[in-house]
């Protein structure tokens, strides 16, 4: 299975909401028992859709749910 599905993307969004902090795509892959390359591809699609965002900490790229803008 090397296809990014809506189900995988939803699991990633749900996981990010559950942990409530920024995490690496490696953390997500490990937690959801998915291949990292699948997670990376799904994350890129979710970022393009505006559902999640990248954040950088000292050379490490992490992902998180965007803050609600008021």
N, CA, C, O and CB atoms as a CASP TS submission, in Angstrom:
PFRMAT TS
TARGET T0000
AUTHOR 0000-0000-0000
METHOD Language model
MODEL 1
PARENT N/A
ATOM      1  N   UNK     1       0.854  -1.192   0.000  1.00  0.00           N
ATOM      2  CA  UNK     1       0.000   0.000   0.000  1.00  0.00           C
ATOM      3  C   UNK     1       0.888   1.240   0.000  1.00  0.00           C
ATOM      4  O   UNK     1       1.480   1.583   1.024  1.00  0.00           O
ATOM      5  CB  UNK     1      -0.965   0.007   1.233  1.00  0.00           C
ATOM      6  N   UNK     2       0.979   1.897  -1.120  1.00  0.00           N
ATOM      7  CA  UNK     2       1.816   3.089  -1.192  1.00  0.00           C
ATOM      8  C   UNK     2       1.001   4.285  -1.681  1.00  0.00           C
ATOM      9  O   UNK     2       1.540   5.229  -2.258  1.00  0.00           O
ATOM     10  CB  UNK     2       3.021   2.847  -2.117  1.00  0.00           C
ATOM     11  N   UNK     3      -0.270   4.225  -1.444  1.00  0.00           N
ATOM     12  CA  UNK     3      -1.188   5.270  -1.902  1.00  0.00           C
ATOM     13  C   UNK     3      -1.669   6.115  -0.720  1.00  0.00           C
ATOM     14  O   UNK     3      -2.032   5.583   0.329  1.00  0.00           O
ATOM     15  CB  UNK     3      -2.395   4.645  -2.641  1.00  0.00           C
ATOM     16  N   UNK     4      -1.668   7.424  -0.901  1.00  0.00           N
ATOM     17  CA  UNK     4      -2.199   8.310   0.134  1.00  0.00           C
ATOM     18  C   UNK     4      -3.712   8.369  -0.037  1.00  0.00           C
ATOM     19  O   UNK     4      -4.212   8.736  -1.101  1.00  0.00           O
ATOM     20  CB  UNK     4      -1.560   9.747   0.053  1.00  0.00           C
ATOM     21  N   UNK     5      -4.432   8.004   1.016  1.00  0.00           N
ATOM     22  CA  UNK     5      -5.891   8.026   0.957  1.00  0.00           C
ATOM     23  C   UNK     5      -6.425   9.114   1.876  1.00  0.00           C
ATOM     24  O   UNK     5      -5.709   9.630   2.734  1.00  0.00           O
ATOM     25  CB  UNK     5      -6.480   6.651   1.344  1.00  0.00           C
ATOM     26  N   UNK     6      -7.688   9.452   1.686  1.00  0.00           N
ATOM     27  CA  UNK     6      -8.338  10.423   2.584  1.00  0.00           C
ATOM     28  C   UNK     6      -8.347   9.885   4.013  1.00  0.00           C
ATOM     29  O   UNK     6      -8.247  10.650   4.972  1.00  0.00           O
ATOM     30  CB  UNK     6      -9.792  10.728   2.112  1.00  0.00           C
ATOM     31  N   UNK     7      -8.469   8.562   4.147  1.00  0.00           N
ATOM     32  CA  UNK     7      -8.486   7.944   5.476  1.00  0.00           C
ATOM     33  C   UNK     7      -7.150   8.175   6.188  1.00  0.00           C
ATOM     34  O   UNK     7      -7.125   8.500   7.375  1.00  0.00           O
ATOM     35  CB  UNK     7      -8.783   6.425   5.368  1.00  0.00           C
ATOM     36  N   UNK     8      -6.051   8.007   5.468  1.00  0.00           N
ATOM     37  CA  UNK     8      -4.728   8.236   6.057  1.00  0.00           C
ATOM     38  C   UNK     8      -4.576   9.697   6.449  1.00  0.00           C
ATOM     39  O   UNK     8      -4.088  10.003   7.537  1.00  0.00           O
ATOM     40  CB  UNK     8      -3.610   7.827   5.073  1.00  0.00           C
ATOM     41  N   UNK     9      -4.988  10.594   5.574  1.00  0.00           N
ATOM     42  CA  UNK     9      -4.878  12.022   5.884  1.00  0.00           C
ATOM     43  C   UNK     9      -5.719  12.376   7.110  1.00  0.00           C
ATOM     44  O   UNK     9      -5.286  13.164   7.951  1.00  0.00           O
ATOM     45  CB  UNK     9      -5.316  12.873   4.674  1.00  0.00           C
ATOM     46  N   UNK    10      -6.913  11.801   7.215  1.00  0.00           N
ATOM     47  CA  UNK    10      -7.769  12.072   8.368  1.00  0.00           C
ATOM     48  C   UNK    10      -7.145  11.539   9.653  1.00  0.00           C
ATOM     49  O   UNK    10      -7.233  12.178  10.702  1.00  0.00           O
ATOM     50  CB  UNK    10      -9.156  11.454   8.160  1.00  0.00           C
ATOM     51  N   UNK    11      -6.508  10.353   9.572  1.00  0.00           N
ATOM     52  CA  UNK    11      -5.843   9.789  10.753  1.00  0.00           C
ATOM     53  C   UNK    11      -4.721  10.709  11.225  1.00  0.00           C
ATOM     54  O   UNK    11      -4.517  10.883  12.426  1.00  0.00           O
ATOM     55  CB  UNK    11      -5.283   8.383  10.443  1.00  0.00           C
ATOM     56  N   UNK    12      -3.994  11.297  10.274  1.00  0.00           N
ATOM     57  CA  UNK    12      -2.902  12.206  10.635  1.00  0.00           C
ATOM     58  C   UNK    12      -3.463  13.445  11.318  1.00  0.00           C
ATOM     59  O   UNK    12      -2.945  13.869  12.351  1.00  0.00           O
ATOM     60  CB  UNK    12      -2.081  12.606   9.386  1.00  0.00           C
ATOM     61  N   UNK    13      -4.512  14.026  10.754  1.00  0.00           N
ATOM     62  CA  UNK    13      -5.136  15.212  11.356  1.00  0.00           C
ATOM     63  C   UNK    13      -5.660  14.874  12.753  1.00  0.00           C
ATOM     64  O   UNK    13      -5.445  15.637  13.695  1.00  0.00           O
ATOM     65  CB  UNK    13      -6.291  15.745  10.458  1.00  0.00           C
ATOM     66  N   UNK    14      -6.335  13.751  12.893  1.00  0.00           N
ATOM     67  CA  UNK    14      -6.873  13.333  14.194  1.00  0.00           C
ATOM     68  C   UNK    14      -5.744  13.140  15.215  1.00  0.00           C
ATOM     69  O   UNK    14      -5.868  13.539  16.373  1.00  0.00           O
ATOM     70  CB  UNK    14      -7.685  12.024  14.044  1.00  0.00           C
ATOM     71  N   UNK    15      -4.663  12.534  14.776  1.00  0.00           N
ATOM     72  CA  UNK    15      -3.519  12.317  15.676  1.00  0.00           C
ATOM     73  C   UNK    15      -2.940  13.656  16.137  1.00  0.00           C
ATOM     74  O   UNK    15      -2.655  13.834  17.321  1.00  0.00           O
ATOM     75  CB  UNK    15      -2.421  11.474  14.974  1.00  0.00           C
ATOM     76  N   UNK    16      -2.768  14.589  15.209  1.00  0.00           N
ATOM     77  CA  UNK    16      -2.218  15.901  15.568  1.00  0.00           C
ATOM     78  C   UNK    16      -3.136  16.630  16.550  1.00  0.00           C
ATOM     79  O   UNK    16      -2.655  17.293  17.469  1.00  0.00           O
ATOM     80  CB  UNK    16      -2.007  16.758  14.307  1.00  0.00           C
ATOM     81  N   UNK    17      -4.448  16.513  16.364  1.00  0.00           N
ATOM     82  CA  UNK    17      -5.398  17.136  17.293  1.00  0.00           C
ATOM     83  C   UNK    17      -5.280  16.489  18.674  1.00  0.00           C
ATOM     84  O   UNK    17      -5.354  17.168  19.698  1.00  0.00           O
ATOM     85  CB  UNK    17      -6.852  17.012  16.759  1.00  0.00           C
ATOM     86  N   UNK    18      -5.098  15.172  18.686  1.00  0.00           N
ATOM     87  CA  UNK    18      -5.024  14.431  19.943  1.00  0.00           C
ATOM     88  C   UNK    18      -3.778  14.806  20.743  1.00  0.00           C
ATOM     89  O   UNK    18      -3.866  15.028  21.950  1.00  0.00           O
ATOM     90  CB  UNK    18      -5.037  12.929  19.671  1.00  0.00           C
ATOM     91  N   UNK    19      -2.617  14.879  20.084  1.00  0.00           N
ATOM     92  CA  UNK    19      -1.382  15.181  20.824  1.00  0.00           C
ATOM     93  C   UNK    19      -1.293  16.660  21.185  1.00  0.00           C
ATOM     94  O   UNK    19      -0.656  17.017  22.176  1.00  0.00           O
ATOM     95  CB  UNK    19      -0.155  14.774  20.000  1.00  0.00           C
ATOM     96  N   UNK    20      -1.922  17.520  20.391  1.00  0.00           N
ATOM     97  CA  UNK    20      -1.997  18.932  20.740  1.00  0.00           C
ATOM     98  C   UNK    20      -0.684  19.690  20.732  1.00  0.00           C
ATOM     99  O   UNK    20      -0.569  20.732  21.376  1.00  0.00           O
ATOM    100  CB  UNK    20      -2.588  19.057  22.056  1.00  0.00           C
ATOM    101  N   UNK    21       0.305  19.188  20.017  1.00  0.00           N
ATOM    102  CA  UNK    21       1.599  19.873  19.911  1.00  0.00           C
ATOM    103  C   UNK    21       2.220  19.515  18.564  1.00  0.00           C
ATOM    104  O   UNK    21       1.715  18.652  17.846  1.00  0.00           O
ATOM    105  CB  UNK    21       2.558  19.480  21.097  1.00  0.00           C
ATOM    106  N   UNK    22       3.313  20.183  18.235  1.00  0.00           N
ATOM    107  CA  UNK    22       3.975  19.856  16.979  1.00  0.00           C
ATOM    108  C   UNK    22       4.764  18.555  17.136  1.00  0.00           C
ATOM    109  O   UNK    22       5.337  18.289  18.192  1.00  0.00           O
ATOM    110  CB  UNK    22       4.906  21.012  16.533  1.00  0.00           C
ATOM    111  N   UNK    23       4.785  17.766  16.091  1.00  0.00           N
ATOM    112  CA  UNK    23       5.511  16.492  16.083  1.00  0.00           C
ATOM    113  C   UNK    23       6.212  16.336  14.736  1.00  0.00           C
ATOM    114  O   UNK    23       5.914  17.062  13.787  1.00  0.00           O
ATOM    115  CB  UNK    23       4.546  15.288  16.352  1.00  0.00           C
ATOM    116  N   UNK    24       7.142  15.387  14.658  1.00  0.00           N
ATOM    117  CA  UNK    24       7.797  15.113  13.381  1.00  0.00           C
ATOM    118  C   UNK    24       6.964  14.105  12.599  1.00  0.00           C
ATOM    119  O   UNK    24       6.143  13.386  13.170  1.00  0.00           O
ATOM    120  CB  UNK    24       9.245  14.585  13.596  1.00  0.00           C
ATOM    121  N   UNK    25       7.181  14.061  11.306  1.00  0.00           N
ATOM    122  CA  UNK    25       6.454  13.074  10.503  1.00  0.00           C
ATOM    123  C   UNK    25       6.877  11.659  10.902  1.00  0.00           C
ATOM    124  O   UNK    25       6.103  10.712  10.761  1.00  0.00           O
ATOM    125  CB  UNK    25       6.703  13.307   8.988  1.00  0.00           C
ATOM    126  N   UNK    26       8.100  11.521  11.397  1.00  0.00           N
ATOM    127  CA  UNK    26       8.556  10.214  11.885  1.00  0.00           C
ATOM    128  C   UNK    26       7.716   9.778  13.086  1.00  0.00           C
ATOM    129  O   UNK    26       7.342   8.610  13.197  1.00  0.00           O
ATOM    130  CB  UNK    26      10.060  10.264  12.268  1.00  0.00           C
ATOM    131  N   UNK    27       7.421  10.734  13.994  1.00  0.00           N
ATOM    132  CA  UNK    27       6.563  10.430  15.152  1.00  0.00           C
ATOM    133  C   UNK    27       5.187   9.962  14.699  1.00  0.00           C
ATOM    134  O   UNK    27       4.633   9.001  15.233  1.00  0.00           O
ATOM    135  CB  UNK    27       6.423  11.665  16.065  1.00  0.00           C
ATOM    136  N   UNK    28       4.646  10.659  13.702  1.00  0.00           N
ATOM    137  CA  UNK    28       3.316  10.312  13.185  1.00  0.00           C
ATOM    138  C   UNK    28       3.344   8.918  12.565  1.00  0.00           C
ATOM    139  O   UNK    28       2.462   8.102  12.833  1.00  0.00           O
ATOM    140  CB  UNK    28       2.842  11.358  12.140  1.00  0.00           C
ATOM    141  N   UNK    29       4.347   8.644  11.743  1.00  0.00           N
ATOM    142  CA  UNK    29       4.458   7.338  11.088  1.00  0.00           C
ATOM    143  C   UNK    29       4.538   6.215  12.124  1.00  0.00           C
ATOM    144  O   UNK    29       3.893   5.176  11.980  1.00  0.00           O
ATOM    145  CB  UNK    29       5.694   7.301  10.169  1.00  0.00           C
ATOM    146  N   UNK    30       5.334   6.440  13.163  1.00  0.00           N
ATOM    147  CA  UNK    30       5.490   5.435  14.212  1.00  0.00           C
ATOM    148  C   UNK    30       4.180   5.217  14.963  1.00  0.00           C
ATOM    149  O   UNK    30       3.779   4.078  15.203  1.00  0.00           O
ATOM    150  CB  UNK    30       6.593   5.850  15.187  1.00  0.00           C
ATOM    151  N   UNK    31       3.518   6.307  15.332  1.00  0.00           N
ATOM    152  CA  UNK    31       2.275   6.217  16.107  1.00  0.00           C
ATOM    153  C   UNK    31       1.151   5.546  15.317  1.00  0.00           C
ATOM    154  O   UNK    31       0.357   4.786  15.872  1.00  0.00           O
ATOM    155  CB  UNK    31       1.833   7.608  16.548  1.00  0.00           C
ATOM    156  N   UNK    32       1.094   5.839  14.013  1.00  0.00           N
ATOM    157  CA  UNK    32       0.008   5.297  13.188  1.00  0.00           C
ATOM    158  C   UNK    32       0.403   4.016  12.456  1.00  0.00           C
ATOM    159  O   UNK    32      -0.391   3.446  11.709  1.00  0.00           O
ATOM    160  CB  UNK    32      -0.438   6.336  12.180  1.00  0.00           C
ATOM    161  N   UNK    33       1.646   3.572  12.681  1.00  0.00           N
ATOM    162  CA  UNK    33       2.155   2.346  12.045  1.00  0.00           C
ATOM    163  C   UNK    33       2.051   2.414  10.517  1.00  0.00           C
ATOM    164  O   UNK    33       1.551   1.499   9.862  1.00  0.00           O
ATOM    165  CB  UNK    33       1.385   1.122  12.564  1.00  0.00           C
ATOM    166  N   UNK    34       2.546   3.542   9.976  1.00  0.00           N
ATOM    167  CA  UNK    34       2.560   3.752   8.530  1.00  0.00           C
ATOM    168  C   UNK    34       3.996   3.981   8.083  1.00  0.00           C
ATOM    169  O   UNK    34       4.857   4.338   8.887  1.00  0.00           O
ATOM    170  CB  UNK    34       1.652   4.953   8.123  1.00  0.00           C
ATOM    171  N   UNK    35       4.250   3.769   6.781  1.00  0.00           N
ATOM    172  CA  UNK    35       5.572   4.063   6.240  1.00  0.00           C
ATOM    173  C   UNK    35       5.793   5.571   6.259  1.00  0.00           C
ATOM    174  O   UNK    35       4.875   6.344   5.984  1.00  0.00           O
ATOM    175  CB  UNK    35       5.724   3.499   4.798  1.00  0.00           C
ATOM    176  N   UNK    36       7.014   5.985   6.585  1.00  0.00           N
ATOM    177  CA  UNK    36       7.305   7.410   6.682  1.00  0.00           C
ATOM    178  C   UNK    36       7.098   8.110   5.344  1.00  0.00           C
ATOM    179  O   UNK    36       6.636   9.250   5.314  1.00  0.00           O
ATOM    180  CB  UNK    36       8.731   7.626   7.169  1.00  0.00           C
ATOM    181  N   UNK    37       7.438   7.438   4.221  1.00  0.00           N
ATOM    182  CA  UNK    37       7.275   8.104   2.921  1.00  0.00           C
ATOM    183  C   UNK    37       5.799   8.357   2.607  1.00  0.00           C
ATOM    184  O   UNK    37       5.473   9.339   1.940  1.00  0.00           O
ATOM    185  CB  UNK    37       7.911   7.258   1.803  1.00  0.00           C
ATOM    186  N   UNK    38       4.914   7.495   3.073  1.00  0.00           N
ATOM    187  CA  UNK    38       3.471   7.716   2.899  1.00  0.00           C
ATOM    188  C   UNK    38       3.034   8.914   3.740  1.00  0.00           C
ATOM    189  O   UNK    38       2.288   9.776   3.275  1.00  0.00           O
ATOM    190  CB  UNK    38       2.658   6.443   3.296  1.00  0.00           C
ATOM    191  N   UNK    39       3.511   8.952   4.987  1.00  0.00           N
ATOM    192  CA  UNK    39       3.172  10.063   5.873  1.00  0.00           C
ATOM    193  C   UNK    39       3.680  11.376   5.288  1.00  0.00           C
ATOM    194  O   UNK    39       2.962  12.375   5.286  1.00  0.00           O
ATOM    195  CB  UNK    39       3.763   9.837   7.282  1.00  0.00           C
ATOM    196  N   UNK    40       4.925  11.377   4.788  1.00  0.00           N
ATOM    197  CA  UNK    40       5.492  12.597   4.197  1.00  0.00           C
ATOM    198  C   UNK    40       4.640  13.101   3.034  1.00  0.00           C
ATOM    199  O   UNK    40       4.389  14.300   2.913  1.00  0.00           O
ATOM    200  CB  UNK    40       6.929  12.340   3.719  1.00  0.00           C
ATOM    201  N   UNK    41       4.201  12.181   2.186  1.00  0.00           N
ATOM    202  CA  UNK    41       3.381  12.552   1.031  1.00  0.00           C
ATOM    203  C   UNK    41       2.020  13.096   1.494  1.00  0.00           C
ATOM    204  O   UNK    41       1.541  14.105   0.977  1.00  0.00           O
ATOM    205  CB  UNK    41       3.185  11.333   0.090  1.00  0.00           C
ATOM    206  N   UNK    42       1.410  12.425   2.462  1.00  0.00           N
ATOM    207  CA  UNK    42       0.114  12.865   2.990  1.00  0.00           C
ATOM    208  C   UNK    42       0.241  14.219   3.679  1.00  0.00           C
ATOM    209  O   UNK    42      -0.638  15.070   3.547  1.00  0.00           O
ATOM    210  CB  UNK    42      -0.450  11.824   3.972  1.00  0.00           C
ATOM    211  N   UNK    43       1.331  14.416   4.411  1.00  0.00           N
ATOM    212  CA  UNK    43       1.569  15.689   5.098  1.00  0.00           C
ATOM    213  C   UNK    43       1.686  16.818   4.078  1.00  0.00           C
ATOM    214  O   UNK    43       1.110  17.890   4.267  1.00  0.00           O
ATOM    215  CB  UNK    43       2.850  15.613   5.971  1.00  0.00           C
ATOM    216  N   UNK    44       2.426  16.582   3.003  1.00  0.00           N
ATOM    217  CA  UNK    44       2.574  17.609   1.959  1.00  0.00           C
ATOM    218  C   UNK    44       1.210  17.987   1.381  1.00  0.00           C
ATOM    219  O   UNK    44       0.934  19.164   1.153  1.00  0.00           O
ATOM    220  CB  UNK    44       3.512  17.109   0.831  1.00  0.00           C
ATOM    221  N   UNK    45       0.365  16.992   1.147  1.00  0.00           N
ATOM    222  CA  UNK    45      -0.981  17.257   0.622  1.00  0.00           C
ATOM    223  C   UNK    45      -1.810  18.045   1.641  1.00  0.00           C
ATOM    224  O   UNK    45      -2.511  18.987   1.273  1.00  0.00           O
ATOM    225  CB  UNK    45      -1.697  15.930   0.262  1.00  0.00           C
ATOM    226  N   UNK    46      -1.732  17.665   2.910  1.00  0.00           N
ATOM    227  CA  UNK    46      -2.487  18.362   3.956  1.00  0.00           C
ATOM    228  C   UNK    46      -2.025  19.804   4.124  1.00  0.00           C
ATOM    229  O   UNK    46      -2.842  20.692   4.367  1.00  0.00           O
ATOM    230  CB  UNK    46      -2.355  17.623   5.281  1.00  0.00           C
ATOM    231  N   UNK    47      -0.720  20.043   3.996  1.00  0.00           N
ATOM    232  CA  UNK    47      -0.191  21.409   4.077  1.00  0.00           C
ATOM    233  C   UNK    47      -0.738  22.227   2.911  1.00  0.00           C
ATOM    234  O   UNK    47      -1.165  23.367   3.094  1.00  0.00           O
ATOM    235  CB  UNK    47       1.372  21.408   4.065  1.00  0.00           C
ATOM    236  N   UNK    48      -0.725  21.642   1.704  1.00  0.00           N
ATOM    237  CA  UNK    48      -1.266  22.331   0.525  1.00  0.00           C
ATOM    238  C   UNK    48      -2.746  22.651   0.680  1.00  0.00           C
ATOM    239  O   UNK    48      -3.228  23.659   0.163  1.00  0.00           O
ATOM    240  CB  UNK    48      -1.055  21.483  -0.723  1.00  0.00           C
ATOM    241  N   UNK    49      -3.467  21.787   1.394  1.00  0.00           N
ATOM    242  CA  UNK    49      -4.900  21.995   1.631  1.00  0.00           C
ATOM    243  C   UNK    49      -5.148  22.971   2.783  1.00  0.00           C
ATOM    244  O   UNK    49      -6.285  23.381   3.013  1.00  0.00           O
ATOM    245  CB  UNK    49      -5.585  20.658   1.929  1.00  0.00           C
ATOM    246  N   UNK    50      -4.096  23.343   3.501  1.00  0.00           N
ATOM    247  CA  UNK    50      -4.226  24.278   4.617  1.00  0.00           C
ATOM    248  C   UNK    50      -4.737  23.646   5.901  1.00  0.00           C
ATOM    249  O   UNK    50      -5.129  24.361   6.824  1.00  0.00           O
ATOM    250  CB  UNK    50      -5.134  25.384   4.230  1.00  0.00           C
ATOM    251  N   UNK    51      -4.741  22.325   5.977  1.00  0.00           N
ATOM    252  CA  UNK    51      -5.261  21.648   7.173  1.00  0.00           C
ATOM    253  C   UNK    51      -4.215  21.524   8.272  1.00  0.00           C
ATOM    254  O   UNK    51      -4.554  21.477   9.454  1.00  0.00           O
ATOM    255  CB  UNK    51      -5.777  20.268   6.808  1.00  0.00           C
ATOM    256  N   UNK    52      -2.939  21.469   7.882  1.00  0.00           N
ATOM    257  CA  UNK    52      -1.849  21.447   8.852  1.00  0.00           C
ATOM    258  C   UNK    52      -0.760  22.374   8.347  1.00  0.00           C
ATOM    259  O   UNK    52      -0.831  22.872   7.223  1.00  0.00           O
ATOM    260  CB  UNK    52      -1.300  19.996   9.073  1.00  0.00           C
ATOM    261  N   UNK    53       0.256  22.609   9.185  1.00  0.00           N
ATOM    262  CA  UNK    53       1.340  23.492   8.755  1.00  0.00           C
ATOM    263  C   UNK    53       2.676  22.978   9.259  1.00  0.00           C
ATOM    264  O   UNK    53       2.757  22.253  10.251  1.00  0.00           O
ATOM    265  CB  UNK    53       1.103  24.924   9.250  1.00  0.00           C
ATOM    266  N   UNK    54       3.728  23.377   8.540  1.00  0.00           N
ATOM    267  CA  UNK    54       5.085  23.052   8.953  1.00  0.00           C
ATOM    268  C   UNK    54       5.563  24.101   9.948  1.00  0.00           C
ATOM    269  O   UNK    54       5.218  25.277   9.833  1.00  0.00           O
ATOM    270  CB  UNK    54       6.039  22.972   7.732  1.00  0.00           C
ATOM    271  N   UNK    55       6.356  23.673  10.922  1.00  0.00           N
ATOM    272  CA  UNK    55       7.050  24.593  11.814  1.00  0.00           C
ATOM    273  C   UNK    55       8.478  24.071  11.955  1.00  0.00           C
ATOM    274  O   UNK    55       8.701  22.861  11.972  1.00  0.00           O
ATOM    275  CB  UNK    55       6.326  24.713  13.222  1.00  0.00           C
ATOM    276  N   UNK    56       9.441  24.984  12.056  1.00  0.00           N
ATOM    277  CA  UNK    56      10.836  24.570  12.185  1.00  0.00           C
ATOM    278  C   UNK    56      11.387  24.933  13.552  1.00  0.00           C
ATOM    279  O   UNK    56      11.152  26.028  14.063  1.00  0.00           O
ATOM    280  CB  UNK    56      11.687  25.207  11.090  1.00  0.00           C
ATOM    281  N   UNK    57      12.114  24.013  14.124  1.00  0.00           N
ATOM    282  CA  UNK    57      12.789  24.226  15.401  1.00  0.00           C
ATOM    283  C   UNK    57      14.237  23.818  15.230  1.00  0.00           C
ATOM    284  O   UNK    57      14.551  22.628  15.205  1.00  0.00           O
ATOM    285  CB  UNK    57      12.107  23.425  16.559  1.00  0.00           C
ATOM    286  N   UNK    58      15.120  24.794  15.114  1.00  0.00           N
ATOM    287  CA  UNK    58      16.549  24.504  15.036  1.00  0.00           C
ATOM    288  C   UNK    58      16.928  23.472  14.006  1.00  0.00           C
ATOM    289  O   UNK    58      17.673  22.540  14.308  1.00  0.00           O
ATOM    290  CB  UNK    58      17.028  24.055  16.345  1.00  0.00           C
ATOM    291  N   UNK    59      16.433  23.617  12.799  1.00  0.00           N
ATOM    292  CA  UNK    59      16.783  22.698  11.724  1.00  0.00           C
ATOM    293  C   UNK    59      15.893  21.468  11.638  1.00  0.00           C
ATOM    294  O   UNK    59      16.014  20.689  10.692  1.00  0.00           O
ATOM    295  CB  UNK    59      18.187  22.265  11.888  1.00  0.00           C
ATOM    296  N   UNK    60      15.012  21.279  12.596  1.00  0.00           N
ATOM    297  CA  UNK    60      14.083  20.139  12.556  1.00  0.00           C
ATOM    298  C   UNK    60      12.717  20.633  12.103  1.00  0.00           C
ATOM    299  O   UNK    60      12.177  21.592  12.656  1.00  0.00           O
ATOM    300  CB  UNK    60      13.983  19.439  13.954  1.00  0.00           C
ATOM    301  N   UNK    61      12.168  19.976  11.102  1.00  0.00           N
ATOM    302  CA  UNK    61      10.847  20.363  10.620  1.00  0.00           C
ATOM    303  C   UNK    61       9.803  19.491  11.304  1.00  0.00           C
ATOM    304  O   UNK    61       9.898  18.264  11.322  1.00  0.00           O
ATOM    305  CB  UNK    61      10.751  20.234   9.070  1.00  0.00           C
ATOM    306  N   UNK    62       8.811  20.160  11.861  1.00  0.00           N
ATOM    307  CA  UNK    62       7.717  19.467  12.543  1.00  0.00           C
ATOM    308  C   UNK    62       6.401  19.890  11.889  1.00  0.00           C
ATOM    309  O   UNK    62       6.372  20.814  11.075  1.00  0.00           O
ATOM    310  CB  UNK    62       7.711  19.786  14.085  1.00  0.00           C
ATOM    311  N   UNK    63       5.337  19.220  12.244  1.00  0.00           N
ATOM    312  CA  UNK    63       4.016  19.545  11.709  1.00  0.00           C
ATOM    313  C   UNK    63       3.043  19.747  12.855  1.00  0.00           C
ATOM    314  O   UNK    63       3.198  19.174  13.933  1.00  0.00           O
ATOM    315  CB  UNK    63       3.512  18.436  10.756  1.00  0.00           C
ATOM    316  N   UNK    64       2.024  20.584  12.597  1.00  0.00           N
ATOM    317  CA  UNK    64       1.015  20.802  13.640  1.00  0.00           C
ATOM    318  C   UNK    64      -0.262  21.328  12.983  1.00  0.00           C
ATOM    319  O   UNK    64      -0.278  21.715  11.815  1.00  0.00           O
ATOM    320  CB  UNK    64       1.535  21.805  14.734  1.00  0.00           C
ATOM    321  N   UNK    65      -1.320  21.324  13.776  1.00  0.00           N
ATOM    322  CA  UNK    65      -2.587  21.912  13.354  1.00  0.00           C
ATOM    323  C   UNK    65      -2.415  23.432  13.425  1.00  0.00           C
ATOM    324  O   UNK    65      -1.901  23.933  14.425  1.00  0.00           O
ATOM    325  CB  UNK    65      -3.796  21.414  14.258  1.00  0.00           C
ATOM    326  N   UNK    66      -2.826  24.177  12.404  1.00  0.00           N
ATOM    327  CA  UNK    66      -2.695  25.637  12.474  1.00  0.00           C
ATOM    328  C   UNK    66      -3.502  26.214  13.635  1.00  0.00           C
ATOM    329  O   UNK    66      -4.562  25.698  13.987  1.00  0.00           O
ATOM    330  CB  UNK    66      -3.147  26.276  11.156  1.00  0.00           C
ATOM    331  N   UNK    67      -2.985  27.283  14.217  1.00  0.00           N
ATOM    332  CA  UNK    67      -3.716  27.966  15.281  1.00  0.00           C
ATOM    333  C   UNK    67      -4.958  28.606  14.675  1.00  0.00           C
ATOM    334  O   UNK    67      -4.926  29.080  13.540  1.00  0.00           O
ATOM    335  CB  UNK    67      -2.822  29.036  15.993  1.00  0.00           C
ATOM    336  N   UNK    68      -6.030  28.619  15.418  1.00  0.00           N
ATOM    337  CA  UNK    68      -7.258  29.271  14.939  1.00  0.00           C
ATOM    338  C   UNK    68      -7.016  30.769  14.873  1.00  0.00           C
ATOM    339  O   UNK    68      -6.639  31.388  15.868  1.00  0.00           O
ATOM    340  CB  UNK    68      -8.479  28.945  15.867  1.00  0.00           C
ATOM    341  N   UNK    69      -7.231  31.345  13.711  1.00  0.00           N
ATOM    342  CA  UNK    69      -7.031  32.798  13.583  1.00  0.00           C
ATOM    343  C   UNK    69      -8.305  33.510  13.967  1.00  0.00           C
ATOM    344  O   UNK    69      -9.401  33.117  13.567  1.00  0.00           O
ATOM    345  CB  UNK    69      -6.608  33.188  12.139  1.00  0.00           C
ATOM    346  N   UNK    70      -8.151  34.566  14.753  1.00  0.00           N
ATOM    347  CA  UNK    70      -9.341  35.277  15.238  1.00  0.00           C
ATOM    348  C   UNK    70      -9.440  36.633  14.595  1.00  0.00           C
ATOM    349  O   UNK    70     -10.376  37.382  14.877  1.00  0.00           O
ATOM    350  CB  UNK    70      -9.313  35.420  16.760  1.00  0.00           C
TER
END
